[in-house]
Amino acid sequence: MSDGNFRCGHVAIVGRPNVGKSTLLNRLVGEKISITSRKAQTTRHRVTGIRTNADTQFIFVDTPGFQTAYRSRLNVRMNRAVTGSLADVDVAVLVIEAGRTQAADRAVIALLPRGARVIVALNKIDRMRDKDALLPQMADLAAAFPFAAIVPVSAEREQGLEPLLAAVRELLPEAPPAYAEDDVTDRDERFLAAEFIREKIFRLLGDEIPYSTTVVIDTFQHDADLRRIHATVFVDRDAHRAILLGEGGSRMKEIASTARGDMERLFGGKVFLEIWIRVKTGWADDETLLTRFGY
């Protein structure tokens, strides 16, 4: 790393649910550290991803999508994480879907502190046939807030990421790196294991399983190159438990198998994974359980 003019800072990735924030984080970091699915509000925690170049260390913070439709205690806590991120970072990247600025996007813009350094990433440009259609949207956004830059990108196709990084770097302070050069996240393997399981539940079951499903790691033992992980999936109703299990436990076996594959790739070793399912009605509105579950 170069000693002269080195920049390092925190960058919040914010936006409404399902605009591709977690996919963007994973592409910028180069590793899968934040879970993704088509189900809105997949991300529930602040997840930090780290990218270190020759002259810059970007410390990205992926945040939950700001939720206006539902008001459970869980959503209140997640919205608090979003606003807290905006106050704690050097730069914010606001992710908006290319071609349309929705009311929920404008609600997030209204949360932006005046004077904040914010860059818009207009995501999913690969889905647009006429790129000129972006111009009215960009003009509308420029009138809504003094954004430092508006950059069209496709996180899925990895388009426009270098211009986005260059725009972010210009706003970061000169500072030495805060993490080692090969670090990609500040989250531990226990946290990532729970997230991988939760992702597979939402990806494989979609709308069959409601949002009020969470995963807790009961034990995590690291023996040489083998990790032994016991986890519990908490659902709201008995019917949800039956859906998760599937006939003869087939669905849960598939969830465990695919989650284990992700863990082994990121952790670099074999994983023994055992998952149990428990019914805990109303956990998303229980302050004690939310704290216990890490929210």
The 8 nearest C-alpha neighbors of each residue, nearest first, counted from 0:
[[1, 53, 54, 2, 52, 5, 180, 55],
 [0, 2, 3, 54, 53, 5, 4, 55],
 [3, 1, 5, 0, 4, 54, 175, 53],
 [4, 2, 5, 1, 54, 0, 173, 6],
 [3, 5, 173, 6, 2, 54, 1, 174],
 [6, 4, 54, 3, 55, 173, 2, 174],
 [7, 5, 173, 55, 174, 172, 171, 4],
 [8, 6, 56, 174, 55, 176, 57, 171],
 [9, 7, 171, 57, 58, 89, 172, 10],
 [8, 10, 58, 88, 89, 59, 57, 90],
 [9, 11, 59, 90, 91, 88, 58, 60],
 [12, 10, 91, 60, 59, 92, 13, 84],
 [11, 13, 92, 61, 60, 91, 93, 62],
 [14, 12, 93, 62, 11, 94, 92, 64],
 [15, 13, 94, 93, 64, 107, 65, 16],
 [14, 16, 64, 65, 104, 103, 18, 17],
 [17, 15, 64, 39, 40, 18, 65, 14],
 [16, 18, 39, 19, 15, 37, 40, 64],
 [17, 19, 96, 16, 20, 95, 94, 15],
 [20, 18, 22, 17, 21, 23, 154, 122],
 [21, 19, 23, 22, 18, 24, 12, 94],
 [20, 22, 24, 23, 33, 19, 35, 25],
 [21, 23, 25, 19, 24, 20, 154, 26],
 [24, 22, 154, 20, 26, 21, 25, 19],
 [23, 25, 21, 27, 22, 26, 28, 20],
 [24, 26, 31, 22, 28, 30, 23, 27],
 [27, 25, 29, 23, 24, 28, 22, 154],
 [26, 28, 24, 25, 29, 23, 50, 160],
 [29, 27, 50, 25, 26, 30, 49, 48],
 [28, 30, 26, 27, 25, 31, 50, 183],
 [31, 29, 25, 28, 32, 26, 183, 265],
 [30, 32, 25, 33, 29, 34, 265, 26],
 [31, 33, 30, 25, 34, 48, 191, 184],
 [34, 32, 21, 31, 25, 46, 35, 24],
 [33, 35, 198, 194, 21, 195, 32, 42],
 [36, 34, 21, 41, 198, 22, 33, 37],
 [35, 37, 38, 202, 201, 41, 198, 34],
 [36, 38, 39, 17, 35, 202, 205, 201],
 [39, 37, 36, 41, 205, 40, 201, 17],
 [40, 38, 17, 16, 41, 37, 36, 64],
 [39, 41, 42, 16, 64, 63, 38, 43],
 [40, 42, 39, 38, 43, 35, 36, 34],
 [43, 41, 63, 40, 44, 34, 62, 64],
 [44, 42, 63, 77, 41, 40, 45, 62],
 [45, 43, 46, 42, 63, 62, 77, 294],
 [44, 46, 62, 61, 60, 47, 80, 63],
 [47, 45, 61, 60, 44, 48, 33, 62],
 [46, 48, 60, 184, 59, 185, 61, 45],
 [47, 49, 184, 59, 183, 58, 28, 60],
 [48, 50, 183, 58, 184, 57, 28, 59],
 [51, 49, 28, 57, 56, 183, 52, 58],
 [50, 52, 56, 55, 180, 57, 49, 53],
 [53, 51, 55, 54, 56, 50, 0, 180],
 [52, 54, 0, 1, 55, 51, 5, 56],
 [53, 55, 5, 52, 1, 0, 6, 4],
 [56, 54, 6, 52, 5, 7, 51, 53],
 [55, 57, 51, 7, 50, 176, 52, 6],
 [58, 56, 50, 49, 8, 59, 7, 51],
 [59, 57, 9, 49, 10, 48, 8, 56],
 [58, 60, 10, 48, 47, 11, 9, 57],
 [59, 61, 47, 11, 46, 12, 10, 45],
 [62, 60, 46, 12, 45, 11, 47, 21],
 [61, 63, 45, 81, 13, 60, 12, 44],
 [64, 62, 42, 43, 77, 65, 44, 40],
 [63, 65, 16, 15, 14, 40, 66, 62],
 [64, 66, 15, 78, 63, 14, 16, 67],
 [67, 65, 68, 64, 69, 78, 74, 15],
 [66, 68, 69, 65, 70, 103, 106, 74],
 [67, 69, 66, 70, 103, 65, 74, 71],
 [70, 68, 67, 71, 66, 74, 75, 72],
 [71, 69, 74, 75, 72, 68, 67, 73],
 [72, 70, 73, 74, 284, 69, 75, 283],
 [71, 73, 284, 75, 74, 76, 283, 70],
 [72, 74, 71, 76, 283, 75, 77, 284],
 [75, 73, 77, 71, 76, 72, 70, 78],
 [76, 74, 72, 78, 73, 77, 79, 71],
 [75, 77, 79, 73, 74, 78, 72, 80],
 [78, 76, 74, 80, 79, 75, 63, 43],
 [79, 77, 81, 75, 80, 76, 65, 74],
 [78, 80, 76, 77, 82, 81, 83, 75],
 [81, 79, 77, 83, 78, 82, 84, 76],
 [82, 80, 78, 84, 83, 79, 62, 85],
 [81, 83, 85, 79, 84, 80, 78, 86],
 [84, 82, 80, 86, 81, 85, 79, 87],
 [85, 83, 87, 81, 82, 86, 80, 11],
 [84, 86, 82, 83, 87, 88, 81, 11],
 [85, 87, 83, 84, 88, 82, 112, 89],
 [86, 88, 84, 85, 83, 89, 9, 11],
 [89, 87, 9, 90, 10, 85, 86, 84],
 [88, 90, 9, 8, 10, 171, 91, 116],
 [91, 89, 10, 116, 88, 117, 11, 9],
 [90, 92, 11, 117, 10, 12, 93, 118],
 [93, 91, 118, 12, 119, 117, 11, 13],
 [92, 94, 119, 13, 14, 120, 12, 118],
 [93, 95, 120, 14, 119, 121, 13, 92],
 [96, 94, 121, 122, 18, 97, 120, 93],
 [95, 97, 122, 121, 18, 99, 123, 98],
 [98, 96, 121, 122, 124, 99, 123, 95],
 [97, 99, 133, 96, 136, 132, 100, 127],
 [100, 98, 97, 96, 101, 136, 95, 133],
 [99, 101, 104, 95, 102, 96, 98, 136],
 [100, 102, 104, 103, 99, 105, 95, 96],
 [101, 103, 105, 104, 106, 100, 107, 15],
 [102, 104, 106, 101, 105, 15, 107, 67],
 [105, 103, 101, 107, 106, 102, 15, 100],
 [104, 106, 108, 102, 107, 103, 109, 101],
 [105, 107, 103, 109, 104, 108, 102, 110],
 [106, 108, 110, 104, 109, 105, 14, 103],
 [109, 107, 105, 110, 111, 106, 104, 144],
 [108, 110, 106, 107, 111, 105, 112, 104],
 [111, 109, 107, 108, 112, 106, 82, 85],
 [110, 112, 108, 109, 113, 107, 115, 85],
 [113, 111, 115, 114, 110, 85, 86, 109],
 [114, 112, 115, 111, 144, 145, 116, 110],
 [113, 115, 112, 116, 145, 111, 117, 146],
 [116, 114, 112, 113, 117, 111, 90, 91],
 [115, 117, 90, 91, 147, 114, 118, 89],
 [116, 118, 91, 146, 92, 147, 90, 115],
 [119, 117, 92, 148, 147, 146, 149, 93],
 [118, 120, 149, 93, 92, 94, 150, 121],
 [119, 121, 94, 150, 122, 151, 93, 149],
 [122, 120, 151, 97, 95, 96, 152, 150],
 [121, 123, 152, 96, 153, 97, 124, 120],
 [124, 122, 153, 125, 126, 97, 96, 152],
 [123, 125, 126, 127, 153, 122, 97, 152],
 [124, 126, 123, 127, 153, 156, 128, 152],
 [127, 125, 124, 123, 128, 97, 153, 129],
 [128, 126, 124, 125, 129, 130, 98, 123],
 [127, 129, 130, 126, 125, 124, 132, 131],
 [130, 128, 131, 127, 132, 133, 126, 124],
 [129, 131, 132, 133, 127, 128, 124, 134],
 [132, 130, 133, 129, 134, 135, 128, 127],
 [131, 133, 130, 134, 129, 135, 98, 136],
 [134, 132, 131, 136, 130, 98, 135, 137],
 [133, 135, 137, 136, 132, 131, 138, 130],
 [136, 134, 138, 137, 133, 139, 132, 131],
 [137, 135, 139, 133, 134, 138, 140, 98],
 [136, 138, 134, 140, 139, 135, 133, 141],
 [139, 137, 135, 141, 136, 140, 134, 142],
 [140, 138, 136, 142, 137, 141, 135, 143],
 [141, 139, 143, 137, 142, 138, 136, 144],
 [142, 140, 138, 139, 143, 144, 137, 145],
 [141, 143, 139, 140, 144, 138, 145, 137],
 [142, 144, 140, 141, 139, 145, 108, 105],
 [145, 143, 146, 142, 141, 140, 108, 113],
 [146, 144, 141, 147, 143, 142, 117, 114],
 [145, 147, 117, 148, 144, 118, 141, 119],
 [146, 148, 118, 117, 116, 145, 149, 119],
 [149, 147, 118, 146, 119, 150, 166, 117],
 [148, 150, 119, 118, 120, 151, 137, 146],
 [149, 151, 120, 121, 119, 163, 152, 148],
 [152, 150, 121, 120, 122, 159, 124, 149],
 [153, 151, 159, 122, 158, 121, 124, 154],
 [152, 154, 123, 158, 122, 156, 155, 124],
 [153, 155, 23, 157, 156, 22, 152, 26],
 [154, 156, 153, 157, 22, 123, 23, 26],
 [155, 157, 153, 158, 154, 125, 123, 152],
 [158, 156, 154, 153, 155, 160, 159, 26],
 [159, 157, 153, 152, 156, 160, 154, 155],
 [158, 160, 152, 162, 161, 163, 151, 153],
 [161, 159, 163, 162, 158, 164, 157, 152],
 [160, 162, 164, 163, 159, 165, 158, 166],
 [163, 161, 165, 164, 160, 159, 166, 150],
 [164, 162, 160, 166, 161, 165, 150, 167],
 [165, 163, 167, 161, 166, 162, 168, 160],
 [164, 166, 162, 168, 163, 167, 161, 169],
 [167, 165, 163, 164, 169, 168, 162, 148],
 [166, 168, 164, 169, 165, 170, 163, 171],
 [169, 167, 165, 171, 170, 166, 164, 55],
 [168, 170, 167, 166, 171, 165, 172, 164],
 [169, 171, 168, 167, 172, 90, 166, 116],
 [172, 170, 168, 8, 169, 6, 7, 89],
 [173, 171, 6, 174, 7, 8, 170, 89],
 [172, 174, 6, 5, 4, 7, 171, 175],
 [173, 175, 6, 7, 172, 5, 176, 8],
 [174, 176, 7, 5, 177, 6, 173, 2],
 [177, 175, 178, 7, 56, 174, 179, 6],
 [176, 178, 175, 179, 7, 56, 8, 174],
 [179, 177, 176, 180, 182, 49, 56, 181],
 [178, 180, 182, 181, 177, 176, 51, 183],
 [179, 181, 182, 51, 178, 176, 50, 52],
 [180, 182, 179, 183, 51, 178, 50, 49],
 [183, 181, 179, 180, 184, 49, 178, 185],
 [182, 184, 49, 48, 50, 181, 28, 185],
 [185, 183, 48, 47, 186, 49, 182, 32],
 [184, 186, 47, 187, 48, 183, 182, 49],
 [185, 187, 184, 190, 188, 191, 47, 46],
 [188, 186, 189, 190, 185, 191, 184, 192],
 [187, 189, 191, 190, 192, 186, 266, 262],
 [188, 190, 192, 187, 191, 219, 193, 216],
 [191, 189, 193, 188, 192, 187, 194, 186],
 [190, 192, 188, 194, 193, 189, 195, 187],
 [193, 191, 189, 195, 194, 190, 188, 196],
 [194, 192, 196, 190, 191, 195, 214, 216],
 [193, 195, 191, 197, 196, 192, 198, 190],
 [194, 196, 198, 192, 258, 197, 193, 191],
 [197, 195, 258, 199, 193, 194, 198, 192],
 [198, 196, 194, 200, 199, 195, 214, 193],
 [199, 197, 195, 201, 200, 196, 34, 202],
 [198, 200, 202, 196, 201, 197, 254, 203],
 [201, 199, 197, 198, 203, 202, 204, 254],
 [200, 202, 205, 198, 204, 199, 203, 36],
 [201, 203, 199, 36, 200, 205, 204, 198],
 [204, 202, 200, 201, 199, 205, 254, 250],
 [203, 205, 201, 207, 202, 200, 208, 206],
 [206, 204, 201, 207, 202, 203, 208, 38],
 [205, 207, 208, 204, 209, 38, 201, 210],
 [208, 206, 204, 205, 209, 242, 239, 201],
 [207, 209, 206, 204, 205, 239, 210, 201],
 [210, 208, 211, 206, 207, 212, 239, 205],
 [209, 211, 212, 208, 40, 41, 38, 213],
 [212, 210, 209, 283, 235, 234, 213, 282],
 [213, 211, 234, 210, 233, 209, 235, 232],
 [212, 214, 233, 232, 197, 211, 215, 234],
 [215, 213, 232, 193, 231, 233, 197, 216],
 [214, 216, 231, 230, 217, 193, 232, 292],
 [215, 217, 230, 218, 229, 193, 231, 214],
 [218, 216, 230, 229, 215, 231, 219, 228],
 [219, 217, 229, 216, 228, 220, 230, 227],
 [220, 218, 228, 227, 189, 229, 221, 226],
 [221, 219, 227, 226, 222, 218, 228, 225],
 [220, 222, 226, 225, 223, 227, 219, 224],
 [223, 221, 225, 224, 226, 220, 227, 219],
 [222, 224, 225, 221, 226, 268, 220, 269],
 [225, 223, 268, 222, 269, 226, 221, 267],
 [226, 224, 269, 222, 223, 270, 221, 268],
 [225, 227, 221, 270, 220, 222, 271, 228],
 [228, 226, 271, 220, 219, 270, 272, 221],
 [227, 229, 219, 272, 218, 271, 226, 273],
 [230, 228, 273, 218, 217, 274, 272, 216],
 [229, 231, 216, 274, 217, 215, 275, 273],
 [232, 230, 275, 215, 276, 274, 214, 233],
 [231, 233, 214, 276, 213, 275, 277, 215],
 [234, 232, 277, 213, 278, 212, 276, 279],
 [235, 233, 212, 278, 236, 279, 239, 277],
 [234, 236, 280, 279, 278, 281, 211, 233],
 [237, 235, 239, 238, 278, 234, 280, 240],
 [236, 238, 240, 239, 278, 241, 235, 234],
 [239, 237, 241, 236, 240, 242, 235, 243],
 [240, 238, 242, 236, 237, 241, 243, 234],
 [239, 241, 237, 243, 238, 242, 244, 276],
 [240, 242, 238, 244, 239, 243, 245, 237],
 [243, 241, 239, 245, 240, 244, 238, 207],
 [244, 242, 240, 241, 245, 251, 250, 239],
 [243, 245, 248, 251, 241, 250, 242, 240],
 [246, 244, 250, 248, 249, 242, 243, 247],
 [245, 247, 248, 249, 244, 250, 241, 242],
 [246, 248, 249, 245, 244, 250, 251, 252],
 [247, 249, 244, 245, 246, 251, 250, 252],
 [250, 248, 252, 245, 247, 251, 246, 253],
 [251, 249, 245, 253, 252, 244, 248, 243],
 [250, 252, 254, 244, 253, 248, 249, 243],
 [251, 253, 249, 255, 250, 254, 256, 248],
 [252, 254, 256, 250, 251, 255, 257, 249],
 [255, 253, 251, 252, 257, 256, 199, 258],
 [256, 254, 252, 258, 253, 257, 259, 251],
 [255, 257, 253, 259, 254, 258, 252, 260],
 [258, 256, 260, 259, 254, 255, 253, 261],
 [259, 257, 255, 261, 196, 260, 195, 256],
 [258, 260, 262, 256, 257, 261, 255, 263],
 [261, 259, 257, 263, 258, 262, 264, 256],
 [262, 260, 264, 258, 259, 263, 265, 257],
 [263, 261, 259, 265, 260, 264, 266, 258],
 [262, 264, 266, 260, 268, 267, 261, 265],
 [263, 265, 261, 262, 267, 266, 260, 268],
 [264, 266, 262, 263, 267, 261, 31, 30],
 [267, 265, 263, 262, 268, 264, 188, 269],
 [266, 268, 263, 264, 265, 269, 262, 224],
 [269, 267, 224, 263, 266, 225, 270, 264],
 [268, 270, 225, 263, 224, 226, 271, 267],
 [271, 269, 226, 225, 227, 272, 263, 259],
 [270, 272, 227, 228, 226, 273, 269, 225],
 [273, 271, 228, 229, 270, 227, 274, 259],
 [272, 274, 229, 230, 228, 271, 275, 255],
 [275, 273, 230, 231, 229, 272, 276, 232],
 [274, 276, 231, 232, 230, 277, 273, 229],
 [275, 277, 232, 231, 233, 240, 274, 278],
 [278, 276, 233, 232, 234, 279, 275, 231],
 [277, 279, 234, 235, 233, 236, 280, 237],
 [280, 278, 235, 282, 234, 233, 277, 281],
 [279, 281, 235, 282, 236, 278, 234, 283],
 [280, 282, 283, 284, 235, 279, 285, 211],
 [281, 283, 285, 284, 280, 279, 288, 289],
 [284, 282, 73, 281, 285, 211, 72, 71],
 [285, 283, 72, 282, 281, 71, 286, 73],
 [284, 286, 282, 288, 287, 283, 289, 281],
 [287, 285, 289, 288, 290, 284, 72, 283],
 [288, 286, 290, 289, 285, 291, 292, 282],
 [289, 287, 291, 290, 285, 286, 292, 282],
 [288, 290, 286, 292, 294, 291, 287, 285],
 [291, 289, 293, 287, 288, 292, 294, 286],
 [290, 292, 288, 289, 293, 287, 294, 286],
 [291, 293, 289, 290, 294, 288, 215, 214],
 [292, 294, 290, 291, 289, 288, 44, 215],
 [293, 289, 290, 292, 76, 44, 73, 291]]
